[in-house]
Amino acid sequence: MYSQQGMDPTLLVWNCAITILVVAFVCYLASFRQTILLLLVMAFALLAGIQFIFDPHHNLIEILSFIKFMLLLPFGLGAVLTFASFSENKQQRFLLWFSRYINFAVVANIFAMVFAPGGDTYRGYLSRVVCLVLLVWLLQEMEKERFQTTQFDRGYFIFRSSPLQWIYCHAAYRIALLSLPTFDSLQYLLLEPLSLVVMFVLYRLHKKRFALHYYFGFADTLVVTTLTALTRYPILPAFKMGEPFIRQSQWDMIFIPIQLTVIGFALRAIFKNTANPSSVAV
């Protein structure tokens, strides 16, 4: 957390309010106007590509940021919306391949966070352990579905392999991860609460046709992509942050117990799945 020196609280509130409104608008488009949302995704991706090509000077951070942006927009949310626009027959024909694509993207994204710089903090090192046990747990849940983890219903993207306990543990892990000096920004302040809220909103908008946790994959994709786009193309100027008023060692004391709790829940689930492998969920 940061002191108010060098940071305008009013601007912070406005940024948060606009972020919530934009995410709500994206959620509406994803539920009722997917064609418009797909066009917006492709337009932003095209704009980013043109800017990248015509800017002759790029450092490593800018290159990695562009790659992440393209993976999230056209190859992430864009791929989901494109597949949702297919006819039902075409969806059934290619669903297995799409599930493999999504599974690879999810596993690769989580595994990549193992290599996130820990900032020479204890919670940074421990976050790698948390990430690995969550990944093993998720792979077990995928195996229960024989890795056929996705489906579409009335345009809604359904991901069936992330139970609520895993979702809550993942949220706690990611909050601790975002507290690291590497992520020295408040741009993702609303990531976890918005992902959980949008999951519930999609669940209600879809008339509760599936279990609540089935909507987390779609919700998290929408929120992460939207926040990334807002970071790259901010509506308001970014607010300045002052010096942290909590030292890294104090953050360690706050988050390490949470991380250890997550590891405990994850290991319990892993051992339970190993001892009693479940059949494919209906």
Secondary structure as a PSIPRED ss2 file (coil, helix, strand):
# PSIPRED VFORMAT (PSIPRED V4.0)

   1 M C   1.000  0.000  0.000
   2 Y E   0.000  0.000  1.000
   3 S C   1.000  0.000  0.000
   4 Q C   1.000  0.000  0.000
   5 Q C   1.000  0.000  0.000
   6 G C   1.000  0.000  0.000
   7 M C   1.000  0.000  0.000
   8 D C   1.000  0.000  0.000
   9 P H   0.000  1.000  0.000
  10 T H   0.000  1.000  0.000
  11 L H   0.000  1.000  0.000
  12 L H   0.000  1.000  0.000
  13 V H   0.000  1.000  0.000
  14 W H   0.000  1.000  0.000
  15 N H   0.000  1.000  0.000
  16 C H   0.000  1.000  0.000
  17 A H   0.000  1.000  0.000
  18 I H   0.000  1.000  0.000
  19 T H   0.000  1.000  0.000
  20 I H   0.000  1.000  0.000
  21 L H   0.000  1.000  0.000
  22 V H   0.000  1.000  0.000
  23 V H   0.000  1.000  0.000
  24 A H   0.000  1.000  0.000
  25 F H   0.000  1.000  0.000
  26 V H   0.000  1.000  0.000
  27 C H   0.000  1.000  0.000
  28 Y H   0.000  1.000  0.000
  29 L H   0.000  1.000  0.000
  30 A H   0.000  1.000  0.000
  31 S H   0.000  1.000  0.000
  32 F H   0.000  1.000  0.000
  33 R C   1.000  0.000  0.000
  34 Q H   0.000  1.000  0.000
  35 T H   0.000  1.000  0.000
  36 I H   0.000  1.000  0.000
  37 L H   0.000  1.000  0.000
  38 L H   0.000  1.000  0.000
  39 L H   0.000  1.000  0.000
  40 L H   0.000  1.000  0.000
  41 V H   0.000  1.000  0.000
  42 M H   0.000  1.000  0.000
  43 A H   0.000  1.000  0.000
  44 F H   0.000  1.000  0.000
  45 A H   0.000  1.000  0.000
  46 L H   0.000  1.000  0.000
  47 L H   0.000  1.000  0.000
  48 A H   0.000  1.000  0.000
  49 G H   0.000  1.000  0.000
  50 I H   0.000  1.000  0.000
  51 Q H   0.000  1.000  0.000
  52 F H   0.000  1.000  0.000
  53 I H   0.000  1.000  0.000
  54 F H   0.000  1.000  0.000
  55 D C   1.000  0.000  0.000
  56 P C   1.000  0.000  0.000
  57 H C   1.000  0.000  0.000
  58 H C   1.000  0.000  0.000
  59 N C   1.000  0.000  0.000
  60 L H   0.000  1.000  0.000
  61 I H   0.000  1.000  0.000
  62 E H   0.000  1.000  0.000
  63 I H   0.000  1.000  0.000
  64 L H   0.000  1.000  0.000
  65 S H   0.000  1.000  0.000
  66 F H   0.000  1.000  0.000
  67 I H   0.000  1.000  0.000
  68 K H   0.000  1.000  0.000
  69 F H   0.000  1.000  0.000
  70 M H   0.000  1.000  0.000
  71 L H   0.000  1.000  0.000
  72 L H   0.000  1.000  0.000
  73 L H   0.000  1.000  0.000
  74 P H   0.000  1.000  0.000
  75 F H   0.000  1.000  0.000
  76 G H   0.000  1.000  0.000
  77 L H   0.000  1.000  0.000
  78 G H   0.000  1.000  0.000
  79 A H   0.000  1.000  0.000
  80 V H   0.000  1.000  0.000
  81 L H   0.000  1.000  0.000
  82 T H   0.000  1.000  0.000
  83 F H   0.000  1.000  0.000
  84 A H   0.000  1.000  0.000
  85 S C   1.000  0.000  0.000
  86 F C   1.000  0.000  0.000
  87 S C   1.000  0.000  0.000
  88 E H   0.000  1.000  0.000
  89 N H   0.000  1.000  0.000
  90 K H   0.000  1.000  0.000
  91 Q H   0.000  1.000  0.000
  92 Q H   0.000  1.000  0.000
  93 R H   0.000  1.000  0.000
  94 F H   0.000  1.000  0.000
  95 L H   0.000  1.000  0.000
  96 L H   0.000  1.000  0.000
  97 W H   0.000  1.000  0.000
  98 F H   0.000  1.000  0.000
  99 S H   0.000  1.000  0.000
 100 R H   0.000  1.000  0.000
 101 Y H   0.000  1.000  0.000
 102 I H   0.000  1.000  0.000
 103 N H   0.000  1.000  0.000
 104 F H   0.000  1.000  0.000
 105 A H   0.000  1.000  0.000
 106 V H   0.000  1.000  0.000
 107 V H   0.000  1.000  0.000
 108 A H   0.000  1.000  0.000
 109 N H   0.000  1.000  0.000
 110 I H   0.000  1.000  0.000
 111 F H   0.000  1.000  0.000
 112 A H   0.000  1.000  0.000
 113 M H   0.000  1.000  0.000
 114 V H   0.000  1.000  0.000
 115 F H   0.000  1.000  0.000
 116 A C   1.000  0.000  0.000
 117 P C   1.000  0.000  0.000
 118 G C   1.000  0.000  0.000
 119 G C   1.000  0.000  0.000
 120 D C   1.000  0.000  0.000
 121 T C   1.000  0.000  0.000
 122 Y H   0.000  1.000  0.000
 123 R H   0.000  1.000  0.000
 124 G H   0.000  1.000  0.000
 125 Y H   0.000  1.000  0.000
 126 L H   0.000  1.000  0.000
 127 S H   0.000  1.000  0.000
 128 R H   0.000  1.000  0.000
 129 V H   0.000  1.000  0.000
 130 V H   0.000  1.000  0.000
 131 C H   0.000  1.000  0.000
 132 L H   0.000  1.000  0.000
 133 V H   0.000  1.000  0.000
 134 L H   0.000  1.000  0.000
 135 L H   0.000  1.000  0.000
 136 V H   0.000  1.000  0.000
 137 W H   0.000  1.000  0.000
 138 L H   0.000  1.000  0.000
 139 L H   0.000  1.000  0.000
 140 Q H   0.000  1.000  0.000
 141 E H   0.000  1.000  0.000
 142 M H   0.000  1.000  0.000
 143 E H   0.000  1.000  0.000
 144 K H   0.000  1.000  0.000
 145 E C   1.000  0.000  0.000
 146 R C   1.000  0.000  0.000
 147 F C   1.000  0.000  0.000
 148 Q C   1.000  0.000  0.000
 149 T C   1.000  0.000  0.000
 150 T E   0.000  0.000  1.000
 151 Q E   0.000  0.000  1.000
 152 F E   0.000  0.000  1.000
 153 D E   0.000  0.000  1.000
 154 R C   1.000  0.000  0.000
 155 G C   1.000  0.000  0.000
 156 Y E   0.000  0.000  1.000
 157 F E   0.000  0.000  1.000
 158 I E   0.000  0.000  1.000
 159 F E   0.000  0.000  1.000
 160 R C   1.000  0.000  0.000
 161 S C   1.000  0.000  0.000
 162 S C   1.000  0.000  0.000
 163 P C   1.000  0.000  0.000
 164 L H   0.000  1.000  0.000
 165 Q H   0.000  1.000  0.000
 166 W H   0.000  1.000  0.000
 167 I H   0.000  1.000  0.000
 168 Y H   0.000  1.000  0.000
 169 C H   0.000  1.000  0.000
 170 H H   0.000  1.000  0.000
 171 A H   0.000  1.000  0.000
 172 A H   0.000  1.000  0.000
 173 Y H   0.000  1.000  0.000
 174 R H   0.000  1.000  0.000
 175 I H   0.000  1.000  0.000
 176 A H   0.000  1.000  0.000
 177 L H   0.000  1.000  0.000
 178 L H   0.000  1.000  0.000
 179 S C   1.000  0.000  0.000
 180 L C   1.000  0.000  0.000
 181 P H   0.000  1.000  0.000
 182 T H   0.000  1.000  0.000
 183 F H   0.000  1.000  0.000
 184 D C   1.000  0.000  0.000
 185 S C   1.000  0.000  0.000
 186 L C   1.000  0.000  0.000
 187 Q C   1.000  0.000  0.000
 188 Y C   1.000  0.000  0.000
 189 L C   1.000  0.000  0.000
 190 L C   1.000  0.000  0.000
 191 L H   0.000  1.000  0.000
 192 E H   0.000  1.000  0.000
 193 P H   0.000  1.000  0.000
 194 L H   0.000  1.000  0.000
 195 S H   0.000  1.000  0.000
 196 L H   0.000  1.000  0.000
 197 V H   0.000  1.000  0.000
 198 V H   0.000  1.000  0.000
 199 M H   0.000  1.000  0.000
 200 F H   0.000  1.000  0.000
 201 V H   0.000  1.000  0.000
 202 L H   0.000  1.000  0.000
 203 Y H   0.000  1.000  0.000
 204 R H   0.000  1.000  0.000
 205 L H   0.000  1.000  0.000
 206 H C   1.000  0.000  0.000
 207 K C   1.000  0.000  0.000
 208 K C   1.000  0.000  0.000
 209 R C   1.000  0.000  0.000
 210 F C   1.000  0.000  0.000
 211 A C   1.000  0.000  0.000
 212 L H   0.000  1.000  0.000
 213 H H   0.000  1.000  0.000
 214 Y H   0.000  1.000  0.000
 215 Y H   0.000  1.000  0.000
 216 F H   0.000  1.000  0.000
 217 G H   0.000  1.000  0.000
 218 F H   0.000  1.000  0.000
 219 A H   0.000  1.000  0.000
 220 D H   0.000  1.000  0.000
 221 T H   0.000  1.000  0.000
 222 L H   0.000  1.000  0.000
 223 V H   0.000  1.000  0.000
 224 V H   0.000  1.000  0.000
 225 T H   0.000  1.000  0.000
 226 T H   0.000  1.000  0.000
 227 L H   0.000  1.000  0.000
 228 T H   0.000  1.000  0.000
 229 A H   0.000  1.000  0.000
 230 L H   0.000  1.000  0.000
 231 T H   0.000  1.000  0.000
 232 R H   0.000  1.000  0.000
 233 Y C   1.000  0.000  0.000
 234 P C   1.000  0.000  0.000
 235 I C   1.000  0.000  0.000
 236 L C   1.000  0.000  0.000
 237 P C   1.000  0.000  0.000
 238 A C   1.000  0.000  0.000
 239 F C   1.000  0.000  0.000
 240 K C   1.000  0.000  0.000
 241 M C   1.000  0.000  0.000
 242 G C   1.000  0.000  0.000
 243 E C   1.000  0.000  0.000
 244 P E   0.000  0.000  1.000
 245 F C   1.000  0.000  0.000
 246 I C   1.000  0.000  0.000
 247 R C   1.000  0.000  0.000
 248 Q H   0.000  1.000  0.000
 249 S H   0.000  1.000  0.000
 250 Q H   0.000  1.000  0.000
 251 W H   0.000  1.000  0.000
 252 D H   0.000  1.000  0.000
 253 M H   0.000  1.000  0.000
 254 I H   0.000  1.000  0.000
 255 F H   0.000  1.000  0.000
 256 I H   0.000  1.000  0.000
 257 P H   0.000  1.000  0.000
 258 I H   0.000  1.000  0.000
 259 Q H   0.000  1.000  0.000
 260 L H   0.000  1.000  0.000
 261 T H   0.000  1.000  0.000
 262 V H   0.000  1.000  0.000
 263 I H   0.000  1.000  0.000
 264 G H   0.000  1.000  0.000
 265 F H   0.000  1.000  0.000
 266 A H   0.000  1.000  0.000
 267 L H   0.000  1.000  0.000
 268 R H   0.000  1.000  0.000
 269 A H   0.000  1.000  0.000
 270 I H   0.000  1.000  0.000
 271 F H   0.000  1.000  0.000
 272 K H   0.000  1.000  0.000
 273 N H   0.000  1.000  0.000
 274 T H   0.000  1.000  0.000
 275 A H   0.000  1.000  0.000
 276 N C   1.000  0.000  0.000
 277 P C   1.000  0.000  0.000
 278 S C   1.000  0.000  0.000
 279 S C   1.000  0.000  0.000
 280 V C   1.000  0.000  0.000
 281 A C   1.000  0.000  0.000
 282 V C   1.000  0.000  0.000
